[in-house]
Amino acid sequence: MFTCTTFADRVRFLIELAVTAPSTHNSQPWRFVITQESCRLWFEPKKQLKEADPSSRDLFISLGCVLENFVVAAQYYGMYKEVRLHMKENFVAEVFLYDRAAAHQEEYRSLCESILKRYNARGLFERTNIHEATLKRIEDIAQKYTEQGVRLQVVQNSTDIKNVAELTAKGIRIARSKPLFRKEFAQWFRTNLSKKQDGIPGYAVGLPLLPSFIAPFLMRYCSLAKVLVRKNTESILTAPAVCVIESDTDSPETWLQVGRLAERVMLECYAHDLATSIYVAAIEMDNMSQELAQTLELRGRPQFLFTCGVPLTNHRKFTPRLSVDLVLK
Ligand SMILES: Cc1cc2nc3c(=O)[nH]c(=O)nc-3n(C[C@H](O)[C@H](O)[C@H](O)COP(=O)(O)O)c2cc1C
């Protein structure tokens, strides 16, 4: 940031941080426009995932995640003024910014640093509970988002976590039984040596080099449900907490707020040395979200789910991102 001399350069820097956000299949469905006083967030319709996300719910959740990253970074660098949602055609939101290189806002430092720490862990967690103070902090943050119609439930009861794992397994089996879902997923799966700036490289799901070369083929033509169910349920069962975000309404605007809350809480987790793993199979497939809502006695519709805890292994490599030039419209 110190080397950025113009407003546009400073906004580019914020975008670079923001795009490390999670997105379905690492599709990065976002585009940005820098104006004289703001940064506009658009979505790229070509990145819609017809099979994994026919309603575009995950697409708007991903956009919410990138928006929250951008806001947190702008807050830390003293540039943040306000966000206005547009939600018309492909124009999602506009973040108004101060044109100045202000002093850093120290209260956002650890959160902003977490933007570069976050990754989708997917692995096993240590058998340690999350500190009460961290949980309280997460719940306090989530409280601020309830006005936007989204709520966070932190599930710690082992029976409930077991039920989440079982429903995730059911969701994975349904998804993997669909040839078109498998075909789409395989198109986003990458070898460990791929130079592509999007998609899921094998190393992100724990595959060494050689298996990463045959994985796209297997992902497309074989169910692999057994192995995926085992890996996902093992991971969920070791988590000390499952965070579920629910809402009373179902609309692109709600999904955007779900993404904002999810990213904010995930950043907070990383600021407390916790890692997070997103698993939406229990929500995504057929009418399973109702089943999950009943199991967890939720009032609303579950929209997003991630586990958190102290990771058992160190993270080695981040997934790729499109360069800022490619995401500027
Ligand atoms: C809306 C949404 C749904 C996702 N669903 C899953 C999922 O069910 N299982 C999974 O392993 N990862 C899931 N992810 C994680 C993405 O695959 C991941 O964010 C992406 O590959 C980029 O990697 P990173 O998060 O490590 O940066 C999801 C992410 C988002 C935003």
The ligand as an SDF file (V2000), in Angstrom:
LIG
                    3D

 31 33  0  0  0  0  0  0  0  0999 V2000
  -20.3130  -20.9990   -1.4990 C   0  0  0  0  0  0  0  0  0  0  0  0
  -19.1470  -21.9410   -1.3550 C   0  0  0  0  0  0  0  0  0  0  0  0
  -19.3640  -23.3140   -1.2740 C   0  0  0  0  0  0  0  0  0  0  0  0
  -18.2800  -24.1870   -1.1220 C   0  0  0  0  0  0  0  0  0  0  0  0
  -18.5080  -25.5290   -0.9470 N   0  0  0  0  0  0  0  0  0  0  0  0
  -17.4870  -26.3710   -0.6930 C   0  0  0  0  0  0  0  0  0  0  0  0
  -17.7190  -27.7440   -0.3870 C   0  0  0  0  0  0  0  0  0  0  0  0
  -18.8590  -28.1990   -0.3090 O   0  0  0  0  0  0  0  0  0  0  0  0
  -16.6450  -28.5470   -0.1590 N   0  0  0  0  0  0  0  0  0  0  0  0
  -15.3680  -28.0740   -0.2100 C   0  0  0  0  0  0  0  0  0  0  0  0
  -14.4280  -28.8430   -0.0060 O   0  0  0  0  0  0  0  0  0  0  0  0
  -15.1130  -26.7640   -0.4730 N   0  0  0  0  0  0  0  0  0  0  0  0
  -16.1400  -25.9060   -0.6960 C   0  0  0  0  0  0  0  0  0  0  0  0
  -15.9030  -24.5700   -0.9290 N   0  0  0  0  0  0  0  0  0  0  0  0
  -14.5160  -24.0800   -0.8880 C   0  0  0  0  0  0  0  0  0  0  0  0
  -13.9360  -23.7760   -2.2630 C   0  0  0  0  0  0  0  0  0  0  0  0
  -13.7130  -24.9450   -3.0000 O   0  0  0  0  0  0  0  0  0  0  0  0
  -12.6390  -22.9830   -2.0520 C   0  0  0  0  0  0  0  0  0  0  0  0
  -12.9650  -21.7770   -1.4200 O   0  0  0  0  0  0  0  0  0  0  0  0
  -11.9090  -22.6760   -3.3280 C   0  0  0  0  0  0  0  0  0  0  0  0
  -11.4790  -23.8580   -3.9390 O   0  0  0  0  0  0  0  0  0  0  0  0
  -10.6970  -21.7590   -3.0900 C   0  0  0  0  0  0  0  0  0  0  0  0
   -9.7980  -22.3210   -2.1630 O   0  0  0  0  0  0  0  0  0  0  0  0
   -9.4290  -21.6300   -0.7820 P   0  0  0  0  0  0  0  0  0  0  0  0
  -10.7220  -21.4120   -0.0260 O   0  0  0  0  0  0  0  0  0  0  0  0
   -8.5220  -22.5750   -0.0940 O   0  0  0  0  0  0  0  0  0  0  0  0
   -8.8020  -20.3120   -1.0880 O   0  0  0  0  0  0  0  0  0  0  0  0
  -16.9630  -23.6700   -1.0890 C   0  0  0  0  0  0  0  0  0  0  0  0
  -16.7580  -22.2890   -1.1720 C   0  0  0  0  0  0  0  0  0  0  0  0
  -17.8350  -21.4340   -1.2890 C   0  0  0  0  0  0  0  0  0  0  0  0
  -17.5990  -19.9410   -1.3170 C   0  0  0  0  0  0  0  0  0  0  0  0
  1  2  1  0
  2  3  1  0
  2 30  2  0
  3  4  2  0
  4  5  1  0
  4 28  1  0
  5  6  2  0
  6  7  1  0
  6 13  1  0
  7  8  2  0
  7  9  1  0
  9 10  1  0
 10 11  2  0
 10 12  1  0
 12 13  2  0
 13 14  1  0
 14 15  1  0
 14 28  1  0
 15 16  1  0
 16 17  1  0
 16 18  1  0
 18 19  1  0
 18 20  1  0
 20 21  1  0
 20 22  1  0
 22 23  1  0
 23 24  1  0
 24 25  2  0
 24 26  1  0
 24 27  1  0
 28 29  2  0
 29 30  1  0
 30 31  1  0
M  END
$$$$
